[in-house]
Amino acid sequence: MNTSTRRNFLKGAAAIGAFNLVPAKVLWGATAPSNQLTRALIGFGCIAHSANHLPFGGSRLVGLTDCYAPRVEAGLKAAEGRWGKIKGYKNFIELLNDPGVDIVHICTPPHWHGVQSVMAAKAGKDIWCEKPMTRTVGEGKRVMEVVKAQKRMFRLNTWFRFQDNFYGFGTPVEPIRQIVENGLLGNGPIKCVFGEGQGFSWKFGWSGRVQDKIQKIPAGLDWDMWLGPAPWKPYSDHRFGTSFRGYWDYDSGGLGDMAQHYLDPLQYLLCKDETSPVKIDYKGLPQHPEAVGSFDRFTLTYDDGTEVILDGDVSLRDEPLLRGSNGLCVYKRGNGSKTLRIREADGTWWSDEKVIATLKSLPKPKKQQTDFIDSCRNRKPFALNESNGFRSSSMFNLAIVAWRLGRGFEFDPVTLRAKNDPAADRFLYQEDMMREPWRKEMFG
Amino acid sequence: MSIKKFSIIASIALAALLSFGCCSEVKYGAFEPKAEQGDSNPNAYAGYIAAMRRYNGFQMAYEWQRANPKLVAESVKKEVLKEFVKSPEAADKLLAKIGTSYDGDPVALTQIAAVTQLVMTPKCPKAPKCRKLWVDALKRARAKTDDGYVKVFCDQQLRICE
């Protein structure tokens, strides 16, 4: 090699060496694989395939687990295209013990959410939990306590308080909050009706069988682990898979399944993130003690008189979403309108132009923290966290108690107990019915 | 067959298939409304799955309720439930209908849950006496069976009223 070539070669080699000495973070930023936060999925049923779990690009997927072996195989295969070879953990405890996992995504049925959230928090993980947050008020309270004590970041897998259109409403939630927050609905209580008339259906199809047959446990399924903290009951294929939603032991039908999607944004737009209803009324048929049925109506009343009515029998179809104390009413987009619709007490409808101009003139709500990865990196509580998530899950968990009781009851939003109603408390708090070791893991 | 004819037949067949599964659901909107542009509806498929699953010959709770509203409502009237806590024999007879492992009579099971609530009724003067009778009956039902499901079912009632 002549001098000139050697010099050029050495220059080139030095440049390559210098290039490698520059930290990846500088070259690639936070998205360098070695700098990305990592996540692992607990549970690989239906919901784990959805956008915020398997394919989510904000963190790097490093592993998953499920108590049904075929799902683990399916998950590892599904992950390969995007994430390469990831780890299939024996169980979620092995997953939680892996220091290489920063964030856990809890994609198991609701009867597991409380236990796994608490165990994940104690293991030092940040948590992205499927909705509903928990199956009972008692579990939700415990999750809130432990997540705070362990200083973990927590979010729920619902987002309508900060993005996308509010289901059948045709608009995001922010303009509705502007209307409420800026007093356009008067200074008194607001009446809110939530049902098919506003585009929200309660999915009574998520129901359980009133009679059933015991079946052979499929090969590869650890039924005892699937049950986890839930009472032991024999295997039936209707209690497993997506139809677990129809059984009180694991969920609460369409209400348990969907209500956090619907009621969390409602709680946000009503500015009720720090409290809970004080009175819960129920209208409907008595419930089978195993299988979730249907309801006609729940009325949740707050201390200030604000009412949230869950319209199951669609008898309030024509009611507005919000009726202010001054008679002003807010309706979903419809009849060719470009935005949500507002009607005066005297029946006069606002024009689209007036609605849009009014919203433009009103102060916007406080900005929300909507990047969970940023939350985890910089320890900023996420928009929907363990505190306001507990309150919105309590809205429907209170309704579920009334549903099972077959009657209404009163609730104290400070002590988080039913008022003078031990039977209601037995449904609000079900720690004693949880199987070990999960009860101990959760409550100590 | 023309494309138009095929499309019509296929549409009718699909509608028949769906309506066979869902005619009792239409009133309660079990199927999600069509998502509007910009809506993200993660559970849009859910109603369909639930509708298809129930055709293993077992009735779903909400169908059973809606098919028998009078029967269900009247089965839990106070004057009916009180009969079950008038004597240990009456309580035992009801609890015998828990059956074994998911084959219990749904009316009886609903009544059992309702009796558990009745004996816990706040401010009811006779509730303490009825409660003791009912708790003892649940414990007897639990003790005399080997069926694991029946034991757990009784435990779930006992934790509310014991």
HADDOCK unambig.tbl for C-alpha pairs under 7 A between the chains (distance, minus, plus):
assign (segid A and resid 164 and name CA) (segid B and resid 38 and name CA) 6.49 0.50 0.50
assign (segid A and resid 164 and name CA) (segid B and resid 39 and name CA) 6.02 0.50 0.50
assign (segid A and resid 164 and name CA) (segid B and resid 40 and name CA) 6.72 0.50 0.50
assign (segid A and resid 165 and name CA) (segid B and resid 38 and name CA) 6.03 0.50 0.50
assign (segid A and resid 165 and name CA) (segid B and resid 39 and name CA) 4.96 0.50 0.50
assign (segid A and resid 166 and name CA) (segid B and resid 39 and name CA) 6.92 0.50 0.50
assign (segid A and resid 167 and name CA) (segid B and resid 35 and name CA) 6.97 0.50 0.50
assign (segid A and resid 167 and name CA) (segid B and resid 39 and name CA) 5.69 0.50 0.50
assign (segid A and resid 168 and name CA) (segid B and resid 35 and name CA) 6.66 0.50 0.50
assign (segid A and resid 168 and name CA) (segid B and resid 36 and name CA) 6.65 0.50 0.50
assign (segid A and resid 170 and name CA) (segid B and resid 36 and name CA) 6.53 0.50 0.50
assign (segid A and resid 199 and name CA) (segid B and resid 33 and name CA) 6.57 0.50 0.50
assign (segid A and resid 201 and name CA) (segid B and resid 29 and name CA) 5.67 0.50 0.50
assign (segid A and resid 201 and name CA) (segid B and resid 30 and name CA) 6.54 0.50 0.50
assign (segid A and resid 201 and name CA) (segid B and resid 32 and name CA) 6.28 0.50 0.50
assign (segid A and resid 202 and name CA) (segid B and resid 30 and name CA) 6.71 0.50 0.50
assign (segid A and resid 203 and name CA) (segid B and resid 29 and name CA) 6.62 0.50 0.50
assign (segid A and resid 203 and name CA) (segid B and resid 30 and name CA) 4.14 0.50 0.50
assign (segid A and resid 203 and name CA) (segid B and resid 31 and name CA) 6.55 0.50 0.50
assign (segid A and resid 203 and name CA) (segid B and resid 47 and name CA) 6.53 0.50 0.50
assign (segid A and resid 204 and name CA) (segid B and resid 28 and name CA) 6.84 0.50 0.50
assign (segid A and resid 204 and name CA) (segid B and resid 30 and name CA) 5.33 0.50 0.50
assign (segid A and resid 204 and name CA) (segid B and resid 62 and name CA) 6.78 0.50 0.50
assign (segid A and resid 205 and name CA) (segid B and resid 30 and name CA) 5.26 0.50 0.50
assign (segid A and resid 205 and name CA) (segid B and resid 47 and name CA) 5.70 0.50 0.50
assign (segid A and resid 205 and name CA) (segid B and resid 50 and name CA) 5.51 0.50 0.50
assign (segid A and resid 205 and name CA) (segid B and resid 51 and name CA) 6.37 0.50 0.50
assign (segid A and resid 206 and name CA) (segid B and resid 50 and name CA) 5.84 0.50 0.50
assign (segid A and resid 207 and name CA) (segid B and resid 60 and name CA) 5.79 0.50 0.50
assign (segid A and resid 207 and name CA) (segid B and resid 61 and name CA) 5.94 0.50 0.50
assign (segid A and resid 207 and name CA) (segid B and resid 62 and name CA) 6.31 0.50 0.50
assign (segid A and resid 208 and name CA) (segid B and resid 60 and name CA) 5.32 0.50 0.50
assign (segid A and resid 208 and name CA) (segid B and resid 61 and name CA) 5.71 0.50 0.50
assign (segid A and resid 209 and name CA) (segid B and resid 58 and name CA) 6.13 0.50 0.50
assign (segid A and resid 209 and name CA) (segid B and resid 59 and name CA) 5.61 0.50 0.50
assign (segid A and resid 209 and name CA) (segid B and resid 60 and name CA) 4.32 0.50 0.50
assign (segid A and resid 209 and name CA) (segid B and resid 61 and name CA) 5.72 0.50 0.50
assign (segid A and resid 210 and name CA) (segid B and resid 59 and name CA) 6.27 0.50 0.50
assign (segid A and resid 210 and name CA) (segid B and resid 60 and name CA) 5.92 0.50 0.50
assign (segid A and resid 210 and name CA) (segid B and resid 61 and name CA) 5.39 0.50 0.50
assign (segid A and resid 210 and name CA) (segid B and resid 106 and name CA) 5.79 0.50 0.50
assign (segid A and resid 211 and name CA) (segid B and resid 58 and name CA) 6.52 0.50 0.50
assign (segid A and resid 211 and name CA) (segid B and resid 102 and name CA) 5.24 0.50 0.50
assign (segid A and resid 211 and name CA) (segid B and resid 103 and name CA) 5.15 0.50 0.50
assign (segid A and resid 211 and name CA) (segid B and resid 104 and name CA) 6.61 0.50 0.50
assign (segid A and resid 212 and name CA) (segid B and resid 58 and name CA) 6.61 0.50 0.50
assign (segid A and resid 212 and name CA) (segid B and resid 102 and name CA) 5.09 0.50 0.50
assign (segid A and resid 212 and name CA) (segid B and resid 103 and name CA) 6.03 0.50 0.50
assign (segid A and resid 213 and name CA) (segid B and resid 102 and name CA) 6.32 0.50 0.50
assign (segid A and resid 214 and name CA) (segid B and resid 101 and name CA) 6.92 0.50 0.50
assign (segid A and resid 233 and name CA) (segid B and resid 149 and name CA) 5.63 0.50 0.50
assign (segid A and resid 234 and name CA) (segid B and resid 149 and name CA) 6.84 0.50 0.50
assign (segid A and resid 243 and name CA) (segid B and resid 50 and name CA) 6.72 0.50 0.50
assign (segid A and resid 285 and name CA) (segid B and resid 73 and name CA) 6.11 0.50 0.50
assign (segid A and resid 286 and name CA) (segid B and resid 73 and name CA) 6.75 0.50 0.50
assign (segid A and resid 287 and name CA) (segid B and resid 110 and name CA) 6.33 0.50 0.50
assign (segid A and resid 288 and name CA) (segid B and resid 106 and name CA) 6.87 0.50 0.50
assign (segid A and resid 288 and name CA) (segid B and resid 109 and name CA) 6.51 0.50 0.50
assign (segid A and resid 288 and name CA) (segid B and resid 110 and name CA) 4.71 0.50 0.50
assign (segid A and resid 289 and name CA) (segid B and resid 109 and name CA) 6.61 0.50 0.50
assign (segid A and resid 289 and name CA) (segid B and resid 110 and name CA) 6.08 0.50 0.50
assign (segid A and resid 289 and name CA) (segid B and resid 113 and name CA) 6.02 0.50 0.50
assign (segid A and resid 291 and name CA) (segid B and resid 61 and name CA) 5.82 0.50 0.50
assign (segid A and resid 292 and name CA) (segid B and resid 61 and name CA) 6.16 0.50 0.50
assign (segid A and resid 293 and name CA) (segid B and resid 61 and name CA) 4.75 0.50 0.50
assign (segid A and resid 293 and name CA) (segid B and resid 62 and name CA) 4.06 0.50 0.50
assign (segid A and resid 294 and name CA) (segid B and resid 62 and name CA) 5.27 0.50 0.50
assign (segid A and resid 313 and name CA) (segid B and resid 28 and name CA) 6.52 0.50 0.50
assign (segid A and resid 405 and name CA) (segid B and resid 117 and name CA) 6.73 0.50 0.50
assign (segid A and resid 421 and name CA) (segid B and resid 122 and name CA) 6.78 0.50 0.50
assign (segid A and resid 423 and name CA) (segid B and resid 120 and name CA) 6.18 0.50 0.50
assign (segid A and resid 423 and name CA) (segid B and resid 160 and name CA) 6.22 0.50 0.50
assign (segid A and resid 426 and name CA) (segid B and resid 160 and name CA) 5.75 0.50 0.50
